[in-house]
Structure formats: C-alpha cells, structure tokens
Amino acid sequence: MLRTRPSVLTDLNVVTSWVTNQEECDIWSGGSVHFPIEMEQVVAAILWQASHNVAIDQSGKVAAFGQLLVKPHQRLHLARLIVCPEQRGQGLGRMLVEGLVNEAQSQGAHKISLNVHPTNQRAIHLYTELGFLPVENLTENRNGLFTYMEHSGKRP
C-alpha cells in the first residue's frame, strides 16, 4: 500500500543509500552534498530544517523522497526528488511530484520550480506532462548544469 507522509530524519539513511557515486549525488543534491554521504553533512546541505520534507511509503518502507523549499516572490521549489531505484517506472515519481505541486498550490505559490539534470529525460518528460516548462534562469540553473523548469502554480 502506498501513502504519502511527512518524511522523518531517519528516512535519509534509506534515501542516501540509493545514491551510489558522486555523479548520482550531484544529480540528486544539486551539487550541495559530497559522496560518500555523511548524515551530519547532508542534513545541513539539503536544508532539512527549512524544508517541507515528504516521503512516499510503500508497505512501511520509504520508496520516494522530495522537498518543498520557500523561495522569494511567492515561489516554492521542488528539490531532492528521488525514487528508490528498484521502484522506478511504477508511477511513484508522478505521485511524489503531484503531491508536492498540490501542497505548493494550497500554500498559494505563484510559481513552482525545480531543477533537473538534462540527461534525466524520463524526469523531464514527467515534469512537462505535469505542466512544468524549461525557463532560462541564470540564478537557478546551477551554472548550466541543470535545466530549470517552472510551473505557473495555477490549478488546471
């Protein structure tokens, strides 16, 4: 059974175990976390305390994780989106992103944003299906390493 719930700090032990090298770490963390991952470092680097942290739980185990961060100008930002490698392709990413978008909309976000690595075509396709569009934003694109995407924040 799948359910979305607030993430707890111990979920990070599971989530970080899905990241197996520096490249995956950079893609997941936006370059803010170094591999091998140390828990003390990751909690500060991913702004755990300042974020709305969400997990998708499947039969008592973390299957996906994501964050919602407050940004200036009534913009909320989706970050650190990840699905357990063994469960990818089963709709968990869609469930996670839709839940975070709904939460952002309920908080009155004028815009919802995210960054995605340009090689992650499955994610880009999903985000586009869910209403995100690539936007040129030199502040948010991490020196060209990521594609910055925005959603209007409006409900369909």
N, C-alpha and C positions, 0 to 999 in steps of 0.2 A: 504494500500500500504506500502510495506517495503522499507526502504532505509538505507544505512549506511552513517553516518555523523560523523564529529568530535564531541566529547562529550563536553558539556559545564558544568561548575561547578554546576549549578542548577540541572543537571541530577543526581548528587549524592544524592539529597534529595529523589528521587524516588528509586534509586538503593539500598540505605541503608535501605529503608522501606521493602525491600524483605528479609532482614536479621532479624530474629525474636528472636534469642537467641545467647549465647556465642559460642556454638558449630558451628552453621552456620557462625558466624562471623569469627571464626578461620579458617574454611574451605575456606571461601571467601577471607579473607585478609592474609592468611598465618601466622596468629597469631600476626600481627602487629597492629590490631585495637581491642579495648576493647568494650564490649557491656555493657550498651546501648551506641550506637554510637553517638559521638558528632562531629558535622561538622568540627569544628576547628581542632580537633584531626585527623580526617580521611584524610583531605586534605594533611597534612604533612606526616602522616603514610603511605599513598599509593603512595607517591612521585608524586603527581598530576603534579607539575610544570615540572618535569624532564621526563614525560611520554608522549607518543602519545596515547591519550585517544579517544576511539571510542564508539559510541552508534549505536544500530540499532533502528530505529524509525518506529513505526507502527501506521499509521493514527495520527501522531502528538504526540504520547506517546512513551517514552523510553520502549523498550521491551528487550534489552540486552545491556551489557556493557563489555568492556575489555580494557586492556592496553598493550602497547608495550614498553619495557624498554631496554635501551642500556646496554650491559654487556661487559666485556673485551673480547679481541680476536675475534672481529667482530661477536659476538653472540648477538642476540636480544631475549628477553624473554617475553612471553605472561603471563600476570598477571591479577588477579582480574576478571576472566571471570565469568559472571553470566547472567542468563536468568530469566526474570520475571516468578515466579512460575506458574502462570496460563497459560503461553505460552510455557512451556517446552514440548518437544516431537514434535514440529512443524518445526524443521529444523533451528531454529534461532541460536542455538549453532554452528552448522555446518557453517552457513553463517558468523557468527562472526569470528570463527577460520580461515576459508578460507580467509577472508578479511585481517586479521592480518598477516597470513602467506604470502599472496601476497605482502603486504606492506613491510614485512621484506625482502622478496626476492628482491623487487625493490630497497631496500636500500643496497643490496649487502651482506646480512648476510651470513656468512659461516656456522653458526649453528643457529637454532631457538630452544628455550627451553621453558618448562613450568613445574610447579609442580601441582600435582593433589592428592587429598586425596584418599587413597587406597579403601575406601568404595564407592567412586563415580564411579561405574562400567560403567554406561552409558557414562560418560565423557571419561573414559579410552578407551572404545570401539571406540568412535568417534575419539579420538586423534590417535589411532592406525590405523584406516581406512585412516586418513589424512597423514600418514607417520611418526608419532612420535613413538619412541621406548623407553622403560624404560632403563635407564642408571644408574649405580652405581656412584653417585657423592656425596661424603660426605660433600662438601661445600654447595651444593644447596638443599639438601633434608630435611632441617629443622629438624635435629636430628631424622630422621627416621619417622617423622610424615606424610611425603608426598612422593609420587612416583615422581621422577624426570624423565622427558622424553625429548628427543631431536629429532629434525628433521634435515636432512642434509642441508637444505636451498636451495637445488637444485630443480629446476622446473622439473616436470615429462616429 
